[in-house]
């Protein structure tokens, strides 16, 4: 039986795994929980991904998980999108097996992330994108983003730093919010958010430099989706969800689909002041290769429907992160619109995706 504390944001066009719904419902039984919101990109995990757990007087670090501050940041590049030749960039990026640790960063001496400036494995990526369509010209203009420019989005987090923090605060029963351990966790959590943001910025700078450009990157959007936030005496645990407290939010598709920049509406207050963070997995990683391999050649799996390309040296990851393994992002966006939670500003299409 699913608890009446659980709100599921979906419709009959959006497939949701029964196990993911059961996991989300079980979170309602934790002490201090006042509400749980399942976003349309919900999928199962150690903790379900795509949930917001609201508590009073208690925090649960294990709900945030190991990658505290995992999120996506969008940067300008000052590169004209129409002049980009992905094939040339692929040959250059193919020489990179991984974004190695920074040795000369201004942050290096104080940085708690040993591989600072790296992206990570799994679903983490860096992606060059161009504007596909602008739905709200005035809203897009307010972001000071040039329609003809190429952007780079980095999806990563606090790397091993977040894992070390969770290892110190892993009690499944959580912590009373005013105790010493809870306050200590929150301080370290906020530090991990800081370093996750800096890590994404460093990775973007390095990729631009690898491609032979010297210009600086400027952050335009940042959306954390593994983090804990206190507001109005309540604690919002977001695992695979973003805060709606922003002028604009980036919602990522798969590497073979569009991504969207949207404006959150006041309606989000009814759903944990939150939004979906992306399209969400449809299949578990272990199921992907068998289902997908016959559909692609080694060349075609590295192409997307928009003519963009992929650089990835991990053969298994090609299939585990294939677009087929994810839900349709347009379905996710349509659901959020139907609930009155967003207004579209623009869509971006993938030009070149890099997976470390």
C-alpha positions as CSV (number, residue, x, y, z in Angstrom):
1,X,0.0,0.0,0.0
2,X,1.4,3.4,-1.0
3,X,1.3,6.0,1.7
4,X,-0.9,9.1,1.5
5,X,2.3,11.1,2.1
6,X,3.5,10.2,-1.4
7,X,2.6,12.3,-4.4
8,X,3.5,10.9,-7.8
9,X,3.8,13.4,-10.7
10,X,3.1,11.4,-13.8
11,X,0.5,10.5,-16.4
12,X,-0.6,7.4,-18.3
13,X,2.0,8.1,-21.1
14,X,4.9,7.8,-18.7
15,X,6.1,4.4,-17.7
16,X,7.1,4.0,-14.1
17,X,8.8,0.9,-12.7
18,X,6.8,-0.7,-9.9
19,X,10.0,-1.2,-7.8
20,X,10.8,2.5,-8.0
21,X,7.3,3.4,-6.8
22,X,7.6,0.9,-3.9
23,X,10.9,2.4,-3.0
24,X,9.4,5.9,-3.0
25,X,6.5,4.7,-0.9
26,X,8.8,3.1,1.7
27,X,10.5,6.5,2.3
28,X,7.2,7.7,3.8
29,X,7.8,5.4,6.8
30,X,11.0,7.1,7.9
31,X,10.7,9.1,11.1
32,X,10.0,12.8,10.6
33,X,8.9,12.5,7.0
34,X,6.0,14.9,6.2
35,X,5.9,14.4,2.4
36,X,7.5,12.5,-0.5
37,X,7.3,13.7,-4.1
38,X,8.1,11.4,-7.0
39,X,9.1,13.2,-10.1
40,X,8.2,11.9,-13.6
41,X,11.8,10.8,-14.1
42,X,11.6,8.5,-11.1
43,X,13.6,5.2,-11.3
44,X,14.9,2.6,-8.9
45,X,18.3,2.7,-7.2
46,X,19.8,2.1,-3.7
47,X,17.6,5.1,-3.0
48,X,15.1,5.9,-5.6
49,X,16.3,8.6,-8.0
50,X,13.8,11.4,-8.9
51,X,12.4,12.0,-5.4
52,X,12.1,14.8,-2.9
53,X,11.8,13.7,0.8
54,X,10.6,16.4,3.1
55,X,11.3,16.0,6.8
56,X,10.8,17.9,10.1
57,X,13.5,17.9,12.8
58,X,15.5,15.0,11.2
59,X,17.9,14.6,8.3
60,X,18.9,11.5,6.3
61,X,22.4,11.8,4.7
62,X,22.0,8.4,3.0
63,X,19.1,9.8,0.9
64,X,21.5,12.3,-0.7
65,X,24.0,9.5,-1.2
66,X,27.7,9.5,-2.0
67,X,27.8,12.1,-4.8
68,X,26.8,15.2,-2.8
69,X,26.3,18.2,-5.1
70,X,26.0,16.1,-8.2
71,X,24.4,18.4,-10.8
72,X,24.6,20.1,-14.1
73,X,26.1,23.5,-15.0
74,X,25.7,25.2,-18.4
75,X,28.5,27.5,-19.6
76,X,29.0,29.8,-22.6
77,X,32.0,29.2,-24.8
78,X,32.2,32.2,-27.1
79,X,32.4,29.8,-30.0
80,X,30.0,30.2,-32.9
81,X,27.9,27.0,-33.2
82,X,27.6,27.1,-37.0
83,X,31.4,27.0,-37.3
84,X,31.8,23.8,-35.2
85,X,33.0,20.7,-37.0
86,X,32.4,17.8,-34.6
87,X,34.5,15.3,-36.6
88,X,37.6,17.5,-36.0
89,X,36.9,17.7,-32.3
90,X,36.3,14.0,-32.0
91,X,39.8,13.2,-33.3
92,X,41.3,15.5,-30.7
93,X,39.2,14.3,-27.8
94,X,39.8,10.7,-28.7
95,X,43.3,11.1,-27.4
96,X,42.0,11.8,-23.9
97,X,41.3,8.7,-21.9
98,X,40.2,10.7,-18.9
99,X,40.3,14.3,-17.7
100,X,43.3,13.9,-15.4
101,X,43.7,15.7,-12.1
102,X,44.5,19.4,-12.2
103,X,48.0,20.3,-11.1
104,X,47.9,24.1,-11.6
105,X,44.4,25.1,-10.5
106,X,44.0,28.1,-8.3
107,X,42.1,25.8,-6.0
108,X,44.5,22.8,-6.0
109,X,46.2,23.3,-2.7
110,X,42.9,23.5,-0.7
111,X,40.9,21.1,-2.8
112,X,39.5,17.9,-1.1
113,X,38.9,16.2,-4.5
114,X,42.0,14.3,-5.6
115,X,40.9,14.1,-9.2
116,X,39.7,17.7,-9.3
117,X,38.4,18.7,-12.7
118,X,37.3,15.2,-13.8
119,X,33.8,14.2,-14.8
120,X,33.4,10.7,-13.4
121,X,31.9,7.5,-14.8
122,X,28.3,6.3,-15.2
123,X,25.9,8.9,-16.4
124,X,28.3,11.8,-15.9
125,X,29.2,13.7,-19.0
126,X,30.3,16.9,-20.7
127,X,28.3,18.0,-23.7
128,X,28.6,20.7,-26.3
129,X,25.2,22.0,-27.3
130,X,23.6,24.5,-29.6
131,X,20.2,26.2,-29.4
132,X,17.5,24.2,-31.2
133,X,14.5,26.3,-30.5
134,X,13.6,29.4,-28.5
135,X,10.1,29.3,-27.1
136,X,10.3,32.5,-25.0
137,X,12.5,35.1,-26.6
138,X,12.2,37.6,-23.7
139,X,13.0,34.9,-21.1
140,X,16.0,33.6,-23.1
141,X,17.3,37.2,-23.5
142,X,17.2,37.7,-19.7
143,X,19.6,34.8,-19.4
144,X,22.2,36.7,-21.5
145,X,22.7,33.7,-23.7
146,X,23.5,34.1,-27.4
147,X,21.3,32.0,-29.7
148,X,24.2,31.5,-32.1
149,X,26.7,30.4,-29.5
150,X,27.9,27.0,-28.5
151,X,27.3,26.0,-24.9
152,X,28.9,23.3,-22.8
153,X,27.1,21.4,-20.0
154,X,29.0,19.5,-17.4
155,X,27.2,16.8,-15.3
156,X,29.3,15.8,-12.3
157,X,29.6,16.2,-8.6
158,X,31.9,16.2,-5.6
159,X,33.5,13.0,-6.8
160,X,35.2,11.0,-4.0
161,X,34.8,13.8,-1.5
162,X,31.1,13.1,-1.2
163,X,31.7,9.4,-0.6
164,X,34.1,10.2,2.3
165,X,31.5,12.4,3.9
166,X,28.7,9.9,3.7
167,X,31.0,7.2,5.2
168,X,31.0,9.3,8.4
169,X,27.3,9.9,8.4
170,X,25.6,6.7,7.1
171,X,23.1,5.9,9.9
172,X,19.9,4.6,8.2
173,X,17.8,6.1,11.0
174,X,19.2,9.5,10.3
175,X,20.0,12.3,12.7
176,X,17.9,14.6,14.8
177,X,18.5,17.9,13.1
178,X,19.8,19.9,16.0
179,X,22.4,17.3,17.2
180,X,26.1,17.7,16.7
181,X,26.4,15.1,14.0
182,X,23.6,16.6,11.9
183,X,25.2,20.1,12.1
184,X,28.6,18.6,11.3
185,X,27.2,16.8,8.2
186,X,25.4,20.0,7.0
187,X,28.7,21.9,7.1
188,X,30.5,19.3,5.2
189,X,27.6,18.9,2.8
190,X,27.7,22.6,2.0
191,X,31.5,22.4,1.4
192,X,30.9,19.5,-1.0
193,X,28.3,21.6,-2.9
194,X,31.0,24.3,-3.3
195,X,33.6,21.9,-4.6
196,X,31.2,20.1,-6.9
197,X,30.4,23.4,-8.6
198,X,34.1,24.3,-8.9
199,X,34.8,20.8,-10.2
200,X,32.3,21.3,-13.1
201,X,33.8,24.6,-13.9
202,X,37.3,23.2,-14.0
203,X,36.2,20.3,-16.3
204,X,34.6,22.8,-18.7
205,X,37.8,24.9,-18.8
206,X,40.0,21.9,-19.4
207,X,37.8,20.6,-22.3
208,X,37.8,24.0,-24.0
209,X,41.6,24.2,-23.6
210,X,42.1,20.6,-25.0
211,X,40.2,21.8,-28.1
212,X,42.6,24.6,-28.6
213,X,40.6,27.6,-27.3
214,X,41.9,30.0,-24.8
215,X,38.7,31.9,-23.9
216,X,37.1,31.7,-20.4
217,X,33.8,29.8,-19.9
218,X,31.0,31.7,-18.0
219,X,28.4,29.8,-16.0
220,X,24.8,30.6,-17.0
221,X,22.9,27.9,-15.2
222,X,23.6,25.6,-12.3
223,X,21.2,22.9,-11.1
224,X,22.3,20.7,-8.2
225,X,20.2,17.5,-7.9
226,X,21.7,15.6,-5.0
227,X,21.5,17.8,-2.0
228,X,19.8,18.8,1.2
229,X,18.1,22.2,1.8
230,X,16.5,23.7,4.8
231,X,13.6,26.1,4.3
232,X,10.8,27.2,6.6
233,X,11.8,24.7,9.3
234,X,11.7,21.8,6.9
235,X,14.4,19.8,5.3
236,X,14.2,19.0,1.6
237,X,16.2,15.9,0.6
238,X,16.5,16.0,-3.2
239,X,17.8,12.8,-4.9
240,X,17.7,13.3,-8.6
241,X,15.6,16.5,-8.4
242,X,16.3,20.2,-8.7
243,X,15.1,23.2,-6.7
244,X,12.5,25.4,-8.3
245,X,13.9,28.4,-6.5
246,X,15.6,29.7,-9.7
247,X,14.8,31.9,-12.6
248,X,15.6,29.1,-15.0
249,X,16.3,25.4,-14.7
250,X,18.1,23.0,-17.0
251,X,16.4,19.6,-17.6
252,X,18.7,17.2,-19.5
253,X,17.6,14.7,-22.0
254,X,19.7,11.7,-23.1
255,X,22.7,12.1,-25.4
256,X,20.4,11.5,-28.3
257,X,17.6,13.9,-27.5
258,X,17.0,17.6,-26.8
259,X,17.5,19.2,-23.4
260,X,15.4,22.0,-22.1
261,X,15.8,25.3,-20.3
262,X,12.5,26.0,-18.4
263,X,11.1,28.6,-16.0
264,X,9.7,27.1,-12.7
265,X,6.2,28.4,-11.8
266,X,4.6,29.1,-8.4
267,X,2.8,25.8,-8.7
268,X,6.0,24.0,-7.7
269,X,5.3,25.0,-4.1
270,X,2.7,22.2,-4.1
271,X,5.3,19.7,-5.1
272,X,8.2,20.2,-2.8
273,X,9.5,23.3,-4.5
274,X,11.2,21.0,-7.0
275,X,11.4,19.7,-10.5
276,X,12.6,16.7,-12.5
277,X,16.3,16.8,-13.3
278,X,16.3,14.9,-16.6
279,X,14.7,12.2,-18.6
280,X,15.4,9.4,-16.1
281,X,16.5,5.8,-16.7
282,X,14.1,3.4,-18.3
283,X,16.2,0.2,-18.1
284,X,18.8,-0.9,-15.5
285,X,22.4,-0.9,-16.8
286,X,22.6,-4.7,-16.7
287,X,19.7,-5.0,-19.2
288,X,21.1,-2.5,-21.7
289,X,23.7,-4.3,-23.8
290,X,21.5,-7.3,-24.6
291,X,18.6,-5.2,-25.6
292,X,20.5,-2.5,-27.5
293,X,23.6,-4.0,-29.1
294,X,21.8,-5.5,-32.2
295,X,20.3,-2.1,-33.1
296,X,23.6,-0.3,-33.6
297,X,26.9,-0.6,-35.4
298,X,30.1,0.7,-33.6
299,X,29.8,3.8,-35.7
300,X,26.0,4.5,-35.4
301,X,26.0,4.2,-31.6
302,X,28.3,7.2,-31.6
303,X,26.0,9.4,-33.6
304,X,22.8,11.1,-32.5
305,X,19.7,12.0,-34.6
306,X,20.8,15.7,-34.8
307,X,24.1,14.9,-36.5
308,X,26.1,15.1,-33.2
309,X,28.8,12.7,-32.1
310,X,30.0,10.9,-29.0
311,X,33.4,10.3,-27.5
312,X,33.5,7.4,-25.1
313,X,36.3,4.9,-24.6
314,X,34.2,2.5,-22.4
315,X,32.5,-0.1,-24.6
316,X,30.0,-1.1,-21.9
317,X,29.1,2.5,-21.2
318,X,28.2,3.0,-24.8
319,X,25.2,0.7,-24.3
320,X,24.5,1.4,-20.6
321,X,24.1,5.1,-21.4
322,X,22.5,4.7,-24.9
323,X,19.4,7.0,-25.5
324,X,17.2,3.9,-25.6
325,X,18.0,3.2,-21.9
326,X,16.3,6.5,-20.9
327,X,12.7,7.8,-20.9
328,X,11.5,10.3,-23.5
329,X,12.5,13.8,-22.2
330,X,9.6,15.3,-24.1
331,X,7.2,13.2,-22.1
332,X,8.8,14.5,-18.9
333,X,8.5,18.1,-20.0
334,X,4.9,17.6,-21.1
335,X,4.0,16.2,-17.7
336,X,5.6,19.1,-15.9
337,X,3.7,21.5,-18.2
338,X,0.4,19.6,-17.6
339,X,0.9,20.0,-13.8
340,X,1.5,23.8,-14.4
341,X,5.1,23.5,-12.9
342,X,7.1,25.0,-15.8
343,X,7.1,27.2,-18.9
344,X,9.5,26.4,-21.7
345,X,12.3,28.9,-22.5
346,X,14.5,27.1,-25.0
347,X,15.7,23.7,-26.1
348,X,19.3,22.7,-26.8
349,X,20.5,19.9,-29.1
350,X,23.6,17.8,-28.5
351,X,26.6,18.6,-30.8
352,X,29.3,16.5,-29.1
353,X,29.1,14.4,-26.0
354,X,32.2,13.5,-24.0
355,X,32.2,10.7,-21.4
356,X,35.3,10.2,-19.3
